[in-house]
Amino acid sequence: MGTGKTIIIAEPTEALLSEMRPFLSGIGLDVIHLKTLKETLITLQGRRVDILLLDSSLLEFGCEFISIIKGIVENLRIIVCAEVNTPEFEGNARQQGIFYYHIKAFGSQDLEMAIASAINYSPHHCGGSIHAPSRQD
């Protein structure tokens, strides 16, 4: 039985999709795979989405795109996946109000925990947003 929740995986390849598909199917999430920021924006405008798994390579011009997304879907849980951690990029992403910042080298279990937390997250709980501590190389 599904959760009734939807996740968008926005990445130029299908690496995250392939890696996470067994986990996502196992927990019953509906999955939408998109390859561009434009497709992501159009989909967010026309469909209810609970979680956005966003590959940082799509943010080539900076994290400002995240604030545009937040303007469309205010409480969307955004998980940014980065190949390499840089404190500047992570700081900029966190300032935009992301849910979680994942470094791909930490493996799929870390990402699975972030997704599971995002599924169960309620923006109305006490204590504000859930954010993982900052990680540095």
C-alpha positions as CSV (number, residue, x, y, z in Angstrom):
1,M,0.0,0.0,0.0
2,G,1.3,3.4,-1.0
3,T,1.8,6.4,1.3
4,G,-0.1,8.7,-1.1
5,K,3.0,10.9,-1.2
6,T,5.0,11.9,-4.2
7,I,8.7,12.6,-4.7
8,I,10.3,14.3,-7.6
9,I,13.9,13.2,-8.4
10,A,15.4,16.1,-10.4
11,E,18.7,15.1,-11.9
12,P,20.3,15.2,-15.4
13,T,21.0,11.5,-15.4
14,E,19.2,8.5,-13.8
15,A,21.8,7.8,-11.1
16,L,19.8,8.8,-8.1
17,L,16.7,7.2,-9.5
18,S,18.4,3.9,-10.1
19,E,20.0,3.9,-6.7
20,M,16.9,4.9,-4.8
21,R,14.2,3.0,-6.8
22,P,14.1,-0.1,-4.6
23,F,13.9,1.9,-1.4
24,L,11.2,4.3,-2.8
25,S,9.1,1.5,-4.1
26,G,9.4,-0.3,-0.8
27,I,8.0,2.6,1.1
28,G,5.3,3.3,-1.4
29,L,6.2,6.7,-2.7
30,D,5.1,7.8,-6.2
31,V,8.2,8.8,-8.1
32,I,8.5,11.4,-10.8
33,H,11.9,11.7,-12.6
34,L,12.7,15.0,-14.2
35,K,15.9,16.0,-15.9
36,T,15.7,19.8,-15.9
37,L,14.8,22.7,-13.7
38,K,12.2,23.9,-16.2
39,E,10.4,20.5,-16.1
40,T,10.6,20.6,-12.3
41,L,9.0,24.0,-12.1
42,I,6.2,23.1,-14.5
43,T,5.5,19.9,-12.6
44,L,5.4,21.6,-9.2
45,Q,2.9,24.2,-10.6
46,G,0.5,21.5,-11.7
47,R,0.8,18.7,-9.3
48,R,1.0,18.0,-5.5
49,V,4.5,17.0,-4.5
50,D,5.7,16.2,-1.0
51,I,9.5,15.9,-1.5
52,L,12.0,17.1,-4.0
53,L,15.3,15.3,-4.3
54,L,17.4,17.8,-6.2
55,D,20.8,17.0,-7.7
56,S,23.1,20.0,-7.0
57,S,24.4,19.8,-10.6
58,L,21.1,21.4,-11.7
59,L,21.9,24.4,-9.5
60,E,24.8,25.5,-11.7
61,F,24.0,29.2,-11.3
62,G,23.5,29.1,-7.6
63,C,20.8,28.2,-5.0
64,E,18.4,31.0,-5.9
65,F,16.3,28.4,-7.8
66,I,15.4,27.0,-4.4
67,S,13.7,30.2,-3.3
68,I,11.7,30.1,-6.6
69,I,10.5,26.6,-5.7
70,K,9.7,27.7,-2.2
71,G,7.6,30.5,-3.7
72,I,5.5,27.8,-5.6
73,V,5.3,25.2,-2.8
74,E,6.1,26.8,0.5
75,N,6.4,23.6,2.7
76,L,8.0,21.4,0.1
77,R,10.8,19.3,1.7
78,I,13.8,19.8,-0.5
79,I,16.8,17.4,-0.2
80,V,19.8,18.6,-2.1
81,C,22.3,15.9,-3.2
82,A,25.9,17.1,-3.9
83,E,28.8,15.2,-5.3
84,V,31.3,17.2,-3.3
85,N,30.8,19.3,-0.2
86,T,31.8,22.9,-0.2
87,P,30.9,25.0,2.9
88,E,29.8,28.0,0.7
89,F,27.4,25.9,-1.4
90,E,26.0,24.1,1.6
91,G,25.6,27.4,3.5
92,N,23.8,29.0,0.5
93,A,21.5,26.0,0.1
94,R,20.6,26.0,3.8
95,Q,19.9,29.7,3.7
96,Q,17.2,28.9,1.1
97,G,15.4,26.6,3.6
98,I,16.2,23.2,2.4
99,F,15.2,20.2,4.4
100,Y,18.5,18.2,4.1
101,Y,21.9,18.4,2.5
102,H,23.2,15.0,1.4
103,I,26.7,14.3,0.2
104,K,26.6,11.4,-2.2
105,A,29.8,9.8,-0.8
106,F,28.0,9.2,2.5
107,G,26.0,6.5,0.7
108,S,22.4,5.6,0.2
109,Q,21.5,4.8,3.8
110,D,22.0,8.5,4.7
111,L,19.8,9.5,1.9
112,E,17.2,6.9,2.8
113,M,17.0,8.3,6.4
114,A,16.6,11.8,5.0
115,I,13.7,10.7,2.8
116,A,12.1,8.8,5.6
117,S,12.3,11.9,7.8
118,A,10.9,14.1,5.1
119,I,7.9,11.7,4.7
120,N,7.0,11.9,8.3
121,Y,7.8,15.6,8.7
122,S,5.0,18.0,9.7
123,P,5.7,21.7,9.3
124,H,3.4,22.3,12.2
125,H,5.5,20.4,14.8
126,C,7.2,22.4,17.6
127,G,10.8,23.4,17.2
128,G,11.0,24.5,13.6
129,S,12.5,22.7,10.6
130,I,14.6,19.6,10.9
131,H,18.1,20.1,9.6
132,A,21.0,17.8,9.8
133,P,24.2,19.3,11.2
134,S,26.5,20.9,8.8
135,R,29.1,18.5,7.3
136,Q,32.5,19.5,6.0
137,D,35.1,17.5,4.2
